[in-house]
Amino acid sequence: MENLTIGTLVDHERYGEGVVGAVNFSNYDIYFARGGKMTVSKSTDELSVISEPEGNEGGGSNAASGPSLADFEAMMTEVLDRFGALQEVVELGERWEGGMMILRPENPELSSKEIPIETFFHKIVMMRDRLRVLEQNINSHEVLTDEQKVHLQQYITRCYGSMTTFNILFKNKEDHFKSK
């Protein structure tokens, strides 16, 4: 494979489209919409070039010109976060780690269901992330009126309020659901 440069748009068999963020001695740091930052070997045959950055046809390194790696990472983080592709790391409270959630029906003839608390917690965090993306989509919607946006936002606020019961699972208070 040819030597890729920072800013090259590539396609990976498993992760889809991505952008080269850093060129190292034996690998590339590539930012994928579906997988985040991945380190990929220069010798892989799973990559194909979609397009080279402008003004850099023919290969070579463009590290001296153009944005820095820090600028590129900040830009990619903002874009991926805006479209809900990044999930923040939210910690489960220590007392719940390794625990099980047991759902036991009143009818003794029916079997109970055990779910690892980490699995349940992950689902709650995913729900919160999706509510945030929904909020962003409503706020940036081109057709909705301000009144309609406020009306929909009120429903989302009520959803957050309904989920405050699960705040006991969070390690840090800043991660809690808030009904306001």
SERO-4910 file (N, C-alpha, C, O; in steps of 0.05 Angstrom, whole numbers):
BEGIN
 pado doro    nc1    nc2    nc3   cac1   cac2   cac3    cc1    cc2    cc3    oc1    oc2    oc3
  Met    A     17    -24      0      0      0      0     18     25      0     39     25     12
  Glu    A      8     45    -14     23     70    -15     25     83     13      9     77     31
  Asn    A     44    101     17     47    115     42     25    136     44     24    155     29
  Leu    A      7    133     64    -15    152     67     -6    177     82     15    176     96
  Thr    A    -21    198     79    -15    223     93    -38    232    111    -60    222    108
  Ile    A    -32    250    129    -53    260    147    -75    273    130    -69    289    112
  Gly    A    -99    266    137   -122    277    122   -133    260    100   -153    266     88
  Thr    A   -119    238     94   -128    220     73   -153    206     82   -155    195    105
  Leu    A   -174    205     65   -199    191     70   -195    163     61   -189    158     37
  Val    A   -200    143     79   -196    115     72   -222     99     79   -239    109     93
  Asp    A   -222     75     68   -244     57     73   -232     31     85   -213     20     73
  His    A   -242     22    107   -232     -2    120   -254    -23    118   -278    -17    122
  Glu    A   -246    -49    113   -266    -70    110   -285    -73    134   -308    -78    130
  Arg    A   -275    -68    158   -291    -72    182   -303    -46    193   -326    -46    201
  Tyr    A   -287    -25    193   -295      0    207   -308     21    188   -318     41    198
  Gly    A   -307     16    163   -319     35    144   -300     58    138   -275     55    138
  Glu    A   -311     82    132   -295    105    125   -282    118    149   -293    118    171
  Gly    A   -258    128    144   -243    141    166   -223    161    154   -219    162    130
  Val    A   -211    176    172   -191    196    163   -165    192    178   -165    188    202
  Val    A   -143    192    163   -117    188    175   -110    212    192   -110    235    182
  Gly    A   -104    208    218    -98    229    236    -69    231    243    -59    253    250
  Ala    A    -54    209    241    -26    210    247    -12    187    231    -24    166    227
  Val    A     12    193    222     29    174    208     52    167    226     69    185    232
  Asn    A     54    142    235     75    134    252     95    116    236     91    112    213
  Phe    A    115    106    250    136     90    236    123     65    222    129     60    199
  Ser    A    106     50    236     96     26    225     66     24    223     54      4    215
  Asn    A     52     46    232     23     45    231     11     73    228     26     93    228
  Tyr    A    -15     74    224    -30     99    222    -50    100    245    -61     80    253
  Asp    A    -55    124    255    -77    129    273   -100    139    255    -97    160    242
  Ile    A   -122    124    254   -144    131    236   -169    135    253   -174    119    272
  Tyr    A   -185    155    247   -209    161    262   -233    152    245   -238    162    223
  Phe    A   -247    132    255   -270    120    241   -296    129    255   -297    131    279
  Ala    A   -316    135    239   -342    143    250   -354    120    266   -367    125    286
  Arg    A   -350     95    258   -362     72    271   -344     61    293   -354     45    309
  Gly    A   -319     67    294   -302     55    314   -284     73    330   -269     64    347
  Gly    A   -286     99    324   -268    118    338   -240    116    328   -235    108    305
  Lys    A   -221    122    345   -193    122    338   -182     93    338   -185     79    358
  Met    A   -170     85    316   -158     59    314   -130     61    303   -124     79    287
  Thr    A   -112     44    312    -85     43    302    -85     19    282    -91     -3    289
  Val    A    -77     26    257    -77      6    235    -49      4    224    -36     24    218
  Ser    A    -40    -21    220    -13    -26    209    -11    -15    181    -30    -17    165
  Lys    A     12     -5    174     17      5    147     17    -18    127     12    -13    103
  Ser    A     22    -42    136     23    -65    118     -5    -78    113     -6    -99     99
  Thr    A    -26    -68    124    -52    -80    122    -62    -79     93    -56    -60     78
  Asp    A    -78    -99     85    -91    -98     59   -121    -92     62   -136    -96     43
  Glu    A   -130    -84     87   -158    -79     92   -165    -50     87   -189    -42     91
  Leu    A   -146    -33     78   -151     -5     73   -151      1     44   -135    -10     29
  Ser    A   -169     19     35   -167     29      8   -171     59     10   -186     69     26
  Val    A   -156     74     -7   -157    103     -7   -182    112    -22   -187    104    -44
  Ile    A   -197    130     -9   -220    142    -22   -212    168    -35   -218    174    -58
  Ser    A   -197    185    -19   -187    210    -30   -164    220    -14   -162    216     10
  Glu    A   -146    234    -28   -123    247    -15   -131    275     -6   -149    287    -18
  Pro    A   -118    286     14   -124    314     21   -116    333     -1    -97    327    -16
  Glu    A   -130    355     -4   -124    375    -25    -95    384    -24    -85    389     -2
  Gly    A    -83    387    -47    -56    398    -48    -35    378    -40    -12    385    -35
  Asn    A    -43    352    -38    -24    332    -29    -25    307    -47    -20    285    -37
  Glu    A    -32    310    -72    -33    287    -89     -5    276    -93     14    292    -94
  Gly    A     -3    250    -96     24    238   -101     37    228    -76     60    218    -78
  Gly    A     25    230    -53     36    219    -28     56    237    -15     58    261    -21
  Gly    A     71    225      3     90    241     19     77    250     44     53    246     49
  Ser    A     93    263     61     83    271     87     75    300     87     90    317     76
  Asn    A     52    307     98     44    335    100     44    344    129     29    362    135
  Ala    A     60    331    146     60    338    174     70    366    178     61    379    198
  Ala    A     87    376    161     98    403    165     77    425    158     78    446    170
  Ser    A     59    419    140     39    439    132     12    428    140      8    404    144
  Gly    A     -7    446    143    -34    438    150    -38    437    180    -20    445    195
  Pro    A    -61    427    189    -67    427    217    -50    407    233    -40    387    222
  Ser    A    -46    413    259    -31    396    276    -49    372    284    -73    372    279
  Leu    A    -37    352    295    -51    328    303    -72    336    325    -94    326    325
  Ala    A    -64    353    343    -82    362    364   -106    376    352   -129    372    361
  Asp    A   -102    393    332   -124    407    319   -142    387    305   -167    389    307
  Phe    A   -130    367    292   -146    347    278   -162    330    298   -186    325    293
  Glu    A   -150    322    320   -164    306    340   -187    322    352   -209    311    356
  Ala    A   -183    348    358   -204    364    368   -228    366    349   -251    365    356
  Met    A   -221    370    323   -242    372    303   -257    346    300   -282    346    299
  Met    A   -243    324    299   -256    298    296   -274    291    320   -296    281    318
  Thr    A   -264    298    344   -279    293    369   -305    309    368   -326    299    374
  Glu    A   -303    334    360   -327    351    358   -347    340    338   -371    339    344
  Val    A   -338    332    315   -356    322    294   -369    295    303   -393    292    301
  Leu    A   -353    277    313   -363    251    321   -383    254    345   -403    241    346
  Asp    A   -376    273    363   -394    277    386   -420    290    377   -442    283    387
  Arg    A   -419    309    358   -443    322    348   -463    302    336   -487    306    338
  Phe    A   -453    281    323   -470    262    310   -474    237    327   -484    217    317
  Gly    A   -467    239    352   -472    217    371   -455    192    367   -462    170    376
  Ala    A   -432    195    354   -415    172    349   -397    166    372   -385    145    374
  Leu    A   -393    186    389   -376    182    413   -393    179    437   -414    192    440
  Gln    A   -385    162    455   -399    159    480   -379    166    502   -356    156    502
  Glu    A   -388    183    520   -370    190    542   -367    166    561   -384    149    562
  Val    A   -345    166    576   -341    145    595   -355    153    621   -349    174    632
  Val    A   -374    137    629   -389    142    654   -384    118    672   -387     95    664
  Glu    A   -376    124    697   -368    103    715   -392     94    732   -408    110    742
  Leu    A   -393     68    736   -412     55    754   -402     58    782   -378     55    787
  Gly    A   -419     63    801   -411     64    829   -398     39    838   -406     17    830
  Glu    A   -376     41    854   -360     17    862   -377     -4    875   -372    -28    871
  Arg    A   -397      3    891   -412    -17    905   -429    -35    887   -439    -56    896
  Trp    A   -432    -26    862   -449    -42    843   -432    -59    825   -442    -77    811
  Glu    A   -406    -54    824   -388    -69    805   -389    -99    811   -386   -107    834
  Gly    A   -393   -115    790   -395   -144    793   -422   -154    803   -426   -178    806
  Gly    A   -440   -135    808   -466   -143    819   -485   -153    798   -481   -151    774
  Met    A   -507   -165    808   -528   -176    790   -554   -163    797   -560   -157    820
  Met    A   -570   -158    777   -597   -148    781   -616   -173    777   -615   -186    756
  Ile    A   -632   -178    797   -650   -201    795   -679   -192    792   -688   -177    809
  Leu    A   -692   -201    771   -720   -195    767   -736   -220    773   -734   -240    759
  Arg    A   -752   -218    795   -766   -242    804   -796   -236    801   -807   -218    815
  Pro    A   -810   -251    784   -839   -247    782   -854   -257    807   -844   -274    821
  Glu    A   -878   -246    811   -894   -254    834   -902   -283    832   -903   -297    853
  Asn    A   -908   -292    809   -917   -320    804   -892   -338    807   -874   -337    792
  Pro    A   -893   -356    828   -869   -374    833   -865   -394    810   -844   -407    809
  Glu    A   -885   -399    793   -881   -417    771   -864   -406    748   -855   -421    731
  Leu    A   -861   -380    748   -845   -367    728   -816   -364    737   -811   -360    761
  Ser    A   -798   -365    719   -769   -364    727   -760   -335    729   -771   -317    717
  Ser    A   -740   -331    746   -728   -305    750   -708   -299    727   -700   -317    713
  Lys    A   -701   -274    725   -682   -265    705   -659   -251    719   -665   -233    735
  Glu    A   -634   -258    714   -611   -245    726   -596   -230    703   -591   -241    682
  Ile    A   -590   -205    709   -576   -188    690   -552   -175    705   -556   -163    726
  Pro    A   -528   -176    693   -506   -162    706   -512   -132    707   -522   -120    688
  Ile    A   -507   -120    730   -513    -91    733   -498    -75    713   -508    -55    703
  Glu    A   -473    -83    706   -458    -68    686   -473    -67    659   -472    -46    645
  Thr    A   -486    -88    651   -501    -89    626   -525    -70    628   -530    -55    610
  Phe    A   -539    -71    650   -562    -53    654   -553    -24    654   -566     -7    642
  Phe    A   -531    -19    668   -520      8    670   -513     19    643   -518     42    636
  His    A   -500      2    626   -492      9    599   -517     17    583   -516     37    568
  Lys    A   -538      3    586   -563      9    571   -574     36    580   -584     52    563
  Ile    A   -573     42    606   -582     68    616   -565     91    604   -576    111    596
  Val    A   -539     87    604   -521    108    593   -526    112    564   -526    134    554
  Met    A   -531     90    549   -537     92    520   -563    108    516   -565    124    498
  Met    A   -583    103    533   -608    117    531   -604    147    536   -615    164    521
  Arg    A   -587    154    555   -581    182    561   -567    195    537   -573    217    529
  Asp    A   -548    180    525   -534    191    502   -553    195    478   -551    216    464
  Arg    A   -571    177    474   -590    180    452   -610    203    457   -618    216    438
  Leu    A   -617    207    482   -634    230    488   -620    256    482   -632    276    473
  Arg    A   -594    257    488   -578    281    482   -576    286    452   -578    309    443
  Val    A   -572    265    437   -571    268    408   -598    277    397   -600    294    380
  Leu    A   -620    266    409   -647    275    401   -651    304    407   -662    319    390
  Glu    A   -641    313    430   -643    342    436   -628    359    416   -638    379    407
  Gln    A   -604    350    409   -588    365    389   -603    366    362   -603    387    349
  Asn    A   -614    344    354   -629    343    329   -653    361    329   -659    374    309
  Ile    A   -667    362    351   -690    379    353   -681    409    352   -693    424    337
  Asn    A   -661    416    367   -651    443    368   -641    453    341   -643    477    334
  Ser    A   -630    435    325   -619    443    299   -638    438    276   -631    442    252
  His    A   -662    429    281   -681    422    260   -689    447    245   -695    468    257
  Glu    A   -689    446    219   -694    469    202   -724    475    198   -731    498    192
  Val    A   -741    455    202   -770    459    196   -786    465    221   -806    480    219
  Leu    A   -778    454    244   -794    459    268   -793    488    276   -773    501    274
  Thr    A   -816    498    286   -817    525    297   -805    525    325   -801    503    337
  Asp    A   -798    548    336   -788    549    363   -808    538    383   -800    525    402
  Glu    A   -833    543    379   -854    533    397   -854    502    396   -857    489    417
  Gln    A   -852    490    373   -852    461    370   -827    450    383   -828    428    396
  Lys    A   -804    463    380   -779    454    393   -782    454    423   -774    435    436
  Val    A   -793    476    434   -797    477    463   -815    455    473   -810    442    493
  His    A   -837    450    458   -856    429    465   -842    402    466   -846    386    485
  Leu    A   -826    395    446   -812    370    445   -790    368    467   -786    347    479
  Gln    A   -777    391    472   -757    392    494   -770    386    521   -757    373    538
  Gln    A   -794    394    525   -808    388    550   -812    358    554   -809    348    577
  Tyr    A   -818    344    533   -821    315    535   -794    302    542   -793    284    559
  Ile    A   -772    312    530   -746    301    536   -739    306    565   -728    289    579
  Thr    A   -745    330    575   -740    337    603   -755    318    622   -744    309    642
  Arg    A   -780    311    615   -795    292    631   -783    264    630   -783    250    649
  Cys    A   -771    257    607   -757    231    605   -734    230    624   -730    211    638
  Tyr    A   -718    252    625   -696    254    643   -706    251    672   -694    237    688
  Gly    A   -728    265    678   -739    264    705   -748    236    712   -744    227    735
  Ser    A   -759    221    694   -767    193    699   -743    175    704   -746    155    717
  Met    A   -720    182    694   -696    165    696   -679    172    721   -658    159    725
  Thr    A   -687    192    737   -671    199    760   -670    177    780   -652    176    797
  Thr    A   -688    158    779   -688    135    797   -661    120    794   -652    108    813
  Phe    A   -649    120    770   -625    105    765   -600    119    774   -578    109    770
  Asn    A   -602    144    784   -578    159    792   -562    145    814   -538    150    816
  Ile    A   -575    127    829   -561    112    850   -538     95    838   -519     89    853
  Leu    A   -540     88    813   -519     71    800   -494     86    793   -473     74    789
  Phe    A   -496    113    789   -474    129    779   -453    134    801   -460    140    824
  Lys    A   -428    133    794   -407    139    813   -405    169    818   -403    178    841
  Asn    A   -407    186    797   -403    215    799   -430    229    796   -445    223    778
  Lys    A   -435    249    814   -460    264    813   -463    279    787   -486    283    778
  Glu    A   -442    288    774   -444    303    749   -455    286    727   -464    297    706
  Asp    A   -456    260    730   -467    242    710   -497    236    714   -509    224    697
  His    A   -507    246    736   -536    240    743   -555    252    722   -549    272    709
  Phe    A   -578    239    720   -601    250    705   -612    273    721   -613    272    746
  Lys    A   -620    294    707   -632    317    720   -658    323    707   -660    322    682
  Ser    A   -678    330    723   -705    335    711   -709    364    703   -731    372    696
  Lys    A   -688    380    704   -690    408    697   -671    415    674   -670    437    665
***
